[in-house]
Amino acid sequence: MKFKPHTPEWFDALRKTQPYLEQRIRLNLKDAGTADACSLCGSRRAVDYELEDGEIPTPLVTAKFCGGCLALQQSFYEVRYRAMET
C-alpha cells in the first residue's frame, strides 16, 4: 500500500521495515522545521513522489524529494519515480 509521505501511516509502515531510516527522516524533518521537506536531506524544495511500476528495491515507495535527492535515488537504485497526484 502506498501512503502519502510523512503521514503517521507512512512513518508506521517505514518503521516496520527500516526503523533506522524512519528515525533518520524524522530527524531531518525536525532539523528542517517542517514535515514538508525532503525525506533525505531536509530541503524545503521537495515534492511528493511515488515509484513507477516494477520491482521495489528501496523502502521508499513514496517519499518527498528535492531535485538532487530524486536524481541520486533514481541513479543509485536504478528506479524511476513520478510526482504523486494530489
KOLGU-4560 file (N, C-alpha, C; in nm, 3 decimals, padded with zeros to 5 digits):
<recs>
<n_xx: 00.084 n_yy: -00.117 n_zz: 00.000 ca_xx: 00.000 ca_yy: 00.000 ca_zz: 00.000 c_xx: 00.089 c_yy: 00.124 c_zz: 00.000 mol: A seq: 1 type: MET>
<n_xx: 00.049 n_yy: 00.224 n_zz: -00.076 ca_xx: 00.124 ca_yy: 00.348 ca_zz: -00.084 c_xx: 00.059 c_yy: 00.454 c_zz: 00.004 mol: A seq: 2 type: LYS>
<n_xx: 00.140 n_yy: 00.513 n_zz: 00.091 ca_xx: 00.092 ca_yy: 00.620 ca_zz: 00.178 c_xx: 00.154 c_yy: 00.752 c_zz: 00.135 mol: A seq: 3 type: PHE>
<n_xx: 00.082 n_yy: 00.861 n_zz: 00.157 ca_xx: 00.136 ca_yy: 00.994 ca_zz: 00.132 c_xx: 00.256 c_yy: 01.013 c_zz: 00.224 mol: A seq: 4 type: LYS>
<n_xx: 00.368 n_yy: 01.064 n_zz: 00.172 ca_xx: 00.488 ca_yy: 01.080 ca_zz: 00.254 c_xx: 00.466 c_yy: 01.168 c_zz: 00.377 mol: A seq: 5 type: PRO>
<n_xx: 00.533 n_yy: 01.127 n_zz: 00.483 ca_xx: 00.542 ca_yy: 01.200 ca_zz: 00.609 c_xx: 00.411 c_yy: 01.204 c_zz: 00.688 mol: A seq: 6 type: HIS>
<n_xx: 00.320 n_yy: 01.113 n_zz: 00.657 ca_xx: 00.198 ca_yy: 01.099 ca_zz: 00.737 c_xx: 00.224 c_yy: 00.995 c_zz: 00.846 mol: A seq: 7 type: THR>
<n_xx: 00.141 n_yy: 00.991 n_zz: 00.949 ca_xx: 00.160 ca_yy: 00.888 ca_zz: 01.052 c_xx: 00.161 c_yy: 00.746 c_zz: 00.994 mol: A seq: 8 type: PRO>
<n_xx: 00.074 n_yy: 00.719 n_zz: 00.898 ca_xx: 00.069 ca_yy: 00.585 ca_zz: 00.836 c_xx: 00.199 c_yy: 00.554 c_zz: 00.762 mol: A seq: 9 type: GLU>
<n_xx: 00.254 n_yy: 00.654 n_zz: 00.694 ca_xx: 00.379 ca_yy: 00.639 ca_zz: 00.619 c_xx: 00.493 c_yy: 00.605 c_zz: 00.714 mol: A seq: 10 type: TRP>
<n_xx: 00.502 n_yy: 00.680 n_zz: 00.826 ca_xx: 00.608 ca_yy: 00.653 ca_zz: 00.923 c_xx: 00.591 c_yy: 00.516 c_zz: 00.989 mol: A seq: 11 type: PHE>
<n_xx: 00.468 n_yy: 00.476 n_zz: 01.017 ca_xx: 00.444 ca_yy: 00.344 ca_zz: 01.076 c_xx: 00.491 c_yy: 00.233 c_zz: 00.981 mol: A seq: 12 type: ASP>
<n_xx: 00.459 n_yy: 00.245 n_zz: 00.853 ca_xx: 00.500 ca_yy: 00.144 ca_zz: 00.755 c_xx: 00.651 c_yy: 00.140 c_zz: 00.741 mol: A seq: 13 type: ALA>
<n_xx: 00.715 n_yy: 00.255 n_zz: 00.738 ca_xx: 00.861 ca_yy: 00.261 ca_zz: 00.725 c_xx: 00.929 c_yy: 00.203 c_zz: 00.849 mol: A seq: 14 type: LEU>
<n_xx: 00.874 n_yy: 00.232 n_zz: 00.966 ca_xx: 00.932 ca_yy: 00.182 ca_zz: 01.091 c_xx: 00.935 c_yy: 00.029 c_zz: 01.094 mol: A seq: 15 type: ARG>
<n_xx: 00.836 n_yy: -00.035 n_zz: 01.034 ca_xx: 00.828 ca_yy: -00.181 ca_zz: 01.035 c_xx: 00.937 c_yy: -00.246 c_zz: 00.950 mol: A seq: 16 type: LYS>
<n_xx: 00.982 n_yy: -00.177 n_zz: 00.845 ca_xx: 01.081 ca_yy: -00.237 ca_zz: 00.755 c_xx: 01.220 c_yy: -00.175 c_zz: 00.768 mol: A seq: 17 type: THR>
<n_xx: 01.225 n_yy: -00.046 n_zz: 00.799 ca_xx: 01.353 ca_yy: 00.026 ca_zz: 00.805 c_xx: 01.351 c_yy: 00.124 c_zz: 00.924 mol: A seq: 18 type: GLN>
<n_xx: 01.358 n_yy: 00.074 n_zz: 01.048 ca_xx: 01.346 ca_yy: 00.164 ca_zz: 01.163 c_xx: 01.455 c_yy: 00.271 c_zz: 01.167 mol: A seq: 19 type: PRO>
<n_xx: 01.576 n_yy: 00.239 n_zz: 01.125 ca_xx: 01.682 ca_yy: 00.340 ca_zz: 01.125 c_xx: 01.648 c_yy: 00.453 c_zz: 01.028 mol: A seq: 20 type: TYR>
<n_xx: 01.601 n_yy: 00.417 n_zz: 00.910 ca_xx: 01.565 ca_yy: 00.517 ca_zz: 00.809 c_xx: 01.449 c_yy: 00.604 c_zz: 00.859 mol: A seq: 21 type: LEU>
<n_xx: 01.353 n_yy: 00.543 n_zz: 00.924 ca_xx: 01.240 ca_yy: 00.619 ca_zz: 00.979 c_xx: 01.290 c_yy: 00.723 c_zz: 01.079 mol: A seq: 22 type: GLU>
<n_xx: 01.380 n_yy: 00.684 n_zz: 01.167 ca_xx: 01.435 ca_yy: 00.777 ca_zz: 01.266 c_xx: 01.517 c_yy: 00.887 c_zz: 01.200 mol: A seq: 23 type: GLN>
<n_xx: 01.596 n_yy: 00.851 n_zz: 01.100 ca_xx: 01.679 ca_yy: 00.949 ca_zz: 01.029 c_xx: 01.593 c_yy: 01.054 c_zz: 00.959 mol: A seq: 24 type: ARG>
<n_xx: 01.484 n_yy: 01.010 n_zz: 00.896 ca_xx: 01.396 ca_yy: 01.104 ca_zz: 00.827 c_xx: 01.328 c_yy: 01.196 c_zz: 00.928 mol: A seq: 25 type: ILE>
<n_xx: 01.284 n_yy: 01.140 n_zz: 01.040 ca_xx: 01.223 ca_yy: 01.225 ca_zz: 01.143 c_xx: 01.320 c_yy: 01.334 c_zz: 01.190 mol: A seq: 26 type: ARG>
<n_xx: 01.447 n_yy: 01.298 n_zz: 01.207 ca_xx: 01.548 ca_yy: 01.397 ca_zz: 01.247 c_xx: 01.569 c_yy: 01.502 c_zz: 01.139 mol: A seq: 27 type: LEU>
<n_xx: 01.572 n_yy: 01.459 n_zz: 01.013 ca_xx: 01.587 ca_yy: 01.554 ca_zz: 00.902 c_xx: 01.473 c_yy: 01.656 c_zz: 00.902 mol: A seq: 28 type: ASN>
<n_xx: 01.351 n_yy: 01.607 n_zz: 00.922 ca_xx: 01.235 ca_yy: 01.695 ca_zz: 00.921 c_xx: 01.234 c_yy: 01.787 c_zz: 01.042 mol: A seq: 29 type: LEU>
<n_xx: 01.278 n_yy: 01.735 n_zz: 01.156 ca_xx: 01.287 ca_yy: 01.819 ca_zz: 01.276 c_xx: 01.387 c_yy: 01.931 c_zz: 01.253 mol: A seq: 30 type: LYS>
<n_xx: 01.503 n_yy: 01.899 n_zz: 01.196 ca_xx: 01.605 ca_yy: 02.000 ca_zz: 01.165 c_xx: 01.553 c_yy: 02.102 c_zz: 01.065 mol: A seq: 31 type: ASP>
<n_xx: 01.472 n_yy: 02.056 n_zz: 00.969 ca_xx: 01.416 ca_yy: 02.146 ca_zz: 00.867 c_xx: 01.305 c_yy: 02.234 c_zz: 00.926 mol: A seq: 32 type: ALA>
<n_xx: 01.246 n_yy: 02.190 n_zz: 01.036 ca_xx: 01.140 ca_yy: 02.268 ca_zz: 01.098 c_xx: 01.005 c_yy: 02.250 c_zz: 01.032 mol: A seq: 33 type: GLY>
<n_xx: 00.992 n_yy: 02.150 n_zz: 00.945 ca_xx: 00.866 ca_yy: 02.126 ca_zz: 00.875 c_xx: 00.863 c_yy: 01.982 c_zz: 00.824 mol: A seq: 34 type: THR>
<n_xx: 00.743 n_yy: 01.926 n_zz: 00.817 ca_xx: 00.725 ca_yy: 01.793 ca_zz: 00.757 c_xx: 00.717 c_yy: 01.803 c_zz: 00.606 mol: A seq: 35 type: ALA>
<n_xx: 00.711 n_yy: 01.923 n_zz: 00.554 ca_xx: 00.701 ca_yy: 01.945 ca_zz: 00.410 c_xx: 00.841 c_yy: 01.970 c_zz: 00.352 mol: A seq: 36 type: ASP>
<n_xx: 00.932 n_yy: 01.877 n_zz: 00.379 ca_xx: 01.071 ca_yy: 01.889 ca_zz: 00.335 c_xx: 01.117 c_yy: 01.756 c_zz: 00.277 mol: A seq: 37 type: ALA>
<n_xx: 01.231 n_yy: 01.758 n_zz: 00.210 ca_xx: 01.288 ca_yy: 01.637 ca_zz: 00.151 c_xx: 01.312 c_yy: 01.531 c_zz: 00.258 mol: A seq: 38 type: CYS>
<n_xx: 01.270 n_yy: 01.409 n_zz: 00.230 ca_xx: 01.287 ca_yy: 01.298 ca_zz: 00.324 c_xx: 01.434 c_yy: 01.272 c_zz: 00.356 mol: A seq: 39 type: SER>
<n_xx: 01.522 n_yy: 01.295 n_zz: 00.260 ca_xx: 01.662 ca_yy: 01.257 ca_zz: 00.278 c_xx: 01.753 c_yy: 01.369 c_zz: 00.325 mol: A seq: 40 type: LEU>
<n_xx: 01.732 n_yy: 01.491 n_zz: 00.277 ca_xx: 01.826 ca_yy: 01.599 ca_zz: 00.314 c_xx: 01.760 c_yy: 01.712 c_zz: 00.390 mol: A seq: 41 type: CYS>
<n_xx: 01.628 n_yy: 01.718 n_zz: 00.394 ca_xx: 01.558 ca_yy: 01.822 ca_zz: 00.467 c_xx: 01.536 c_yy: 01.951 c_zz: 00.389 mol: A seq: 42 type: GLY>
<n_xx: 01.572 n_yy: 01.953 n_zz: 00.262 ca_xx: 01.548 ca_yy: 02.072 ca_zz: 00.180 c_xx: 01.400 c_yy: 02.103 c_zz: 00.176 mol: A seq: 43 type: SER>
<n_xx: 01.368 n_yy: 02.231 n_zz: 00.181 ca_xx: 01.227 ca_yy: 02.271 ca_zz: 00.178 c_xx: 01.171 c_yy: 02.276 c_zz: 00.036 mol: A seq: 44 type: ARG>
<n_xx: 01.252 n_yy: 02.248 n_zz: -00.061 ca_xx: 01.206 ca_yy: 02.242 ca_zz: -00.201 c_xx: 01.183 c_yy: 02.095 c_zz: -00.237 mol: A seq: 45 type: ARG>
<n_xx: 01.076 n_yy: 02.038 n_zz: -00.184 ca_xx: 01.050 ca_yy: 01.896 ca_zz: -00.202 c_xx: 00.911 c_yy: 01.872 c_zz: -00.258 mol: A seq: 46 type: ALA>
<n_xx: 00.900 n_yy: 01.762 n_zz: -00.331 ca_xx: 00.776 ca_yy: 01.721 ca_zz: -00.396 c_xx: 00.747 c_yy: 01.577 c_zz: -00.356 mol: A seq: 47 type: VAL>
<n_xx: 00.619 n_yy: 01.541 n_zz: -00.345 ca_xx: 00.581 ca_yy: 01.402 ca_zz: -00.317 c_xx: 00.601 c_yy: 01.318 c_zz: -00.443 mol: A seq: 48 type: ASP>
<n_xx: 00.670 n_yy: 01.205 n_zz: -00.427 ca_xx: 00.694 ca_yy: 01.114 ca_zz: -00.539 c_xx: 00.652 c_yy: 00.974 c_zz: -00.500 mol: A seq: 49 type: TYR>
<n_xx: 00.625 n_yy: 00.894 n_zz: -00.604 ca_xx: 00.598 ca_yy: 00.751 ca_zz: -00.586 c_xx: 00.675 c_yy: 00.676 c_zz: -00.693 mol: A seq: 50 type: GLU>
<n_xx: 00.713 n_yy: 00.552 n_zz: -00.659 ca_xx: 00.782 ca_yy: 00.469 ca_zz: -00.757 c_xx: 00.690 c_yy: 00.436 c_zz: -00.872 mol: A seq: 51 type: LEU>
<n_xx: 00.746 n_yy: 00.433 n_zz: -00.992 ca_xx: 00.670 ca_yy: 00.384 ca_zz: -01.106 c_xx: 00.659 c_yy: 00.234 c_zz: -01.093 mol: A seq: 52 type: GLU>
<n_xx: 00.576 n_yy: 00.172 n_zz: -01.174 ca_xx: 00.554 ca_yy: 00.027 ca_zz: -01.166 c_xx: 00.684 c_yy: -00.049 c_zz: -01.183 mol: A seq: 53 type: ASP>
<n_xx: 00.687 n_yy: -00.166 n_zz: -01.122 ca_xx: 00.805 ca_yy: -00.252 ca_zz: -01.133 c_xx: 00.850 c_yy: -00.298 c_zz: -00.996 mol: A seq: 54 type: GLY>
<n_xx: 00.968 n_yy: -00.357 n_zz: -00.993 ca_xx: 01.025 ca_yy: -00.405 ca_zz: -00.868 c_xx: 01.055 c_yy: -00.288 c_zz: -00.776 mol: A seq: 55 type: GLU>
<n_xx: 01.051 n_yy: -00.316 n_zz: -00.649 ca_xx: 01.075 ca_yy: -00.211 ca_zz: -00.550 c_xx: 01.201 c_yy: -00.247 c_zz: -00.470 mol: A seq: 56 type: ILE>
<n_xx: 01.318 n_yy: -00.196 n_zz: -00.512 ca_xx: 01.442 ca_yy: -00.228 ca_zz: -00.441 c_xx: 01.472 c_yy: -00.133 c_zz: -00.326 mol: A seq: 57 type: PRO>
<n_xx: 01.381 n_yy: -00.046 n_zz: -00.292 ca_xx: 01.403 ca_yy: 00.053 ca_zz: -00.187 c_xx: 01.281 c_yy: 00.059 c_zz: -00.098 mol: A seq: 58 type: THR>
<n_xx: 01.298 n_yy: 00.087 n_zz: 00.032 ca_xx: 01.181 ca_yy: 00.100 ca_zz: 00.118 c_xx: 01.103 c_yy: 00.227 c_zz: 00.091 mol: A seq: 59 type: PRO>
<n_xx: 01.159 n_yy: 00.321 n_zz: 00.017 ca_xx: 01.092 ca_yy: 00.447 ca_zz: -00.009 c_xx: 01.003 c_yy: 00.435 c_zz: -00.132 mol: A seq: 60 type: LEU>
<n_xx: 00.890 n_yy: 00.367 n_zz: -00.116 ca_xx: 00.793 ca_yy: 00.353 ca_zz: -00.225 c_xx: 00.735 c_yy: 00.489 c_zz: -00.257 mol: A seq: 61 type: VAL>
<n_xx: 00.712 n_yy: 00.569 n_zz: -00.154 ca_xx: 00.674 ca_yy: 00.708 ca_zz: -00.171 c_xx: 00.765 c_yy: 00.790 c_zz: -00.079 mol: A seq: 62 type: THR>
<n_xx: 00.793 n_yy: 00.911 n_zz: -00.119 ca_xx: 00.878 ca_yy: 00.998 ca_zz: -00.038 c_xx: 00.869 c_yy: 01.140 c_zz: -00.092 mol: A seq: 63 type: ALA>
<n_xx: 00.918 n_yy: 01.234 n_zz: -00.013 ca_xx: 00.934 ca_yy: 01.371 ca_zz: -00.060 c_xx: 01.082 c_yy: 01.386 c_zz: -00.096 mol: A seq: 64 type: LYS>
<n_xx: 01.110 n_yy: 01.433 n_zz: -00.216 ca_xx: 01.248 ca_yy: 01.453 ca_zz: -00.259 c_xx: 01.266 c_yy: 01.592 c_zz: -00.316 mol: A seq: 65 type: PHE>
<n_xx: 01.383 n_yy: 01.649 n_zz: -00.293 ca_xx: 01.426 ca_yy: 01.766 ca_zz: -00.368 c_xx: 01.485 c_yy: 01.713 c_zz: -00.499 mol: A seq: 66 type: CYS>
<n_xx: 01.519 n_yy: 01.800 n_zz: -00.590 ca_xx: 01.571 ca_yy: 01.756 ca_zz: -00.720 c_xx: 01.698 c_yy: 01.673 c_zz: -00.710 mol: A seq: 67 type: GLY>
<n_xx: 01.791 n_yy: 01.713 n_zz: -00.623 ca_xx: 01.916 ca_yy: 01.640 ca_zz: -00.609 c_xx: 01.897 c_yy: 01.501 c_zz: -00.551 mol: A seq: 68 type: GLY>
<n_xx: 01.817 n_yy: 01.489 n_zz: -00.447 ca_xx: 01.794 ca_yy: 01.359 ca_zz: -00.385 c_xx: 01.714 c_yy: 01.267 c_zz: -00.477 mol: A seq: 69 type: CYS>
<n_xx: 01.622 n_yy: 01.323 n_zz: -00.554 ca_xx: 01.548 ca_yy: 01.243 ca_zz: -00.652 c_xx: 01.645 c_yy: 01.182 c_zz: -00.753 mol: A seq: 70 type: LEU>
<n_xx: 01.736 n_yy: 01.263 n_zz: -00.806 ca_xx: 01.833 ca_yy: 01.213 ca_zz: -00.904 c_xx: 01.922 c_yy: 01.105 c_zz: -00.843 mol: A seq: 71 type: ALA>
<n_xx: 01.967 n_yy: 01.124 n_zz: -00.720 ca_xx: 02.052 ca_yy: 01.024 ca_zz: -00.654 c_xx: 01.977 c_yy: 00.893 c_zz: -00.631 mol: A seq: 72 type: LEU>
<n_xx: 01.853 n_yy: 00.901 n_zz: -00.583 ca_xx: 01.774 ca_yy: 00.780 ca_zz: -00.559 c_xx: 01.754 c_yy: 00.703 c_zz: -00.689 mol: A seq: 73 type: GLN>
<n_xx: 01.719 n_yy: 00.775 n_zz: -00.795 ca_xx: 01.691 ca_yy: 00.708 ca_zz: -00.923 c_xx: 01.817 c_yy: 00.646 c_zz: -00.981 mol: A seq: 74 type: GLN>
<n_xx: 01.931 n_yy: 00.711 n_zz: -00.968 ca_xx: 02.052 ca_yy: 00.653 ca_zz: -01.025 c_xx: 02.107 c_yy: 00.541 c_zz: -00.937 mol: A seq: 75 type: SER>
<n_xx: 02.103 n_yy: 00.558 n_zz: -00.805 ca_xx: 02.157 ca_yy: 00.456 ca_zz: -00.716 c_xx: 02.076 c_yy: 00.327 c_zz: -00.720 mol: A seq: 76 type: PHE>
<n_xx: 01.944 n_yy: 00.340 n_zz: -00.713 ca_xx: 01.857 ca_yy: 00.223 ca_zz: -00.711 c_xx: 01.809 c_yy: 00.181 c_zz: -00.849 mol: A seq: 77 type: TYR>
<n_xx: 01.841 n_yy: 00.260 n_zz: -00.950 ca_xx: 01.802 ca_yy: 00.232 ca_zz: -01.089 c_xx: 01.650 c_yy: 00.212 c_zz: -01.100 mol: A seq: 78 type: GLU>
<n_xx: 01.576 n_yy: 00.304 n_zz: -01.041 ca_xx: 01.430 ca_yy: 00.304 ca_zz: -01.048 c_xx: 01.385 c_yy: 00.442 c_zz: -01.094 mol: A seq: 79 type: VAL>
<n_xx: 01.259 n_yy: 00.452 n_zz: -01.127 ca_xx: 01.202 ca_yy: 00.580 ca_zz: -01.170 c_xx: 01.089 c_yy: 00.619 c_zz: -01.076 mol: A seq: 80 type: ARG>
<n_xx: 01.090 n_yy: 00.742 n_zz: -01.037 ca_xx: 00.982 ca_yy: 00.800 ca_zz: -00.957 c_xx: 00.901 c_yy: 00.894 c_zz: -01.044 mol: A seq: 81 type: TYR>
<n_xx: 00.776 n_yy: 00.912 n_zz: -01.007 ca_xx: 00.691 ca_yy: 01.012 ca_zz: -01.071 c_xx: 00.624 c_yy: 01.093 c_zz: -00.959 mol: A seq: 82 type: ARG>
<n_xx: 00.592 n_yy: 01.218 n_zz: -00.991 ca_xx: 00.524 ca_yy: 01.303 ca_zz: -00.894 c_xx: 00.389 c_yy: 01.240 c_zz: -00.861 mol: A seq: 83 type: ALA>
<n_xx: 00.354 n_yy: 01.241 n_zz: -00.733 ca_xx: 00.224 ca_yy: 01.187 ca_zz: -00.692 c_xx: 00.115 c_yy: 01.286 c_zz: -00.726 mol: A seq: 84 type: MET>
<n_xx: 00.002 n_yy: 01.235 n_zz: -00.768 ca_xx: -00.113 ca_yy: 01.318 ca_zz: -00.793 c_xx: -00.174 c_yy: 01.357 c_zz: -00.660 mol: A seq: 85 type: GLU>
<n_xx: -00.221 n_yy: 01.479 n_zz: -00.650 ca_xx: -00.278 ca_yy: 01.526 ca_zz: -00.524 c_xx: -00.425 c_yy: 01.494 c_zz: -00.513 mol: A seq: 86 type: THR>
</recs>
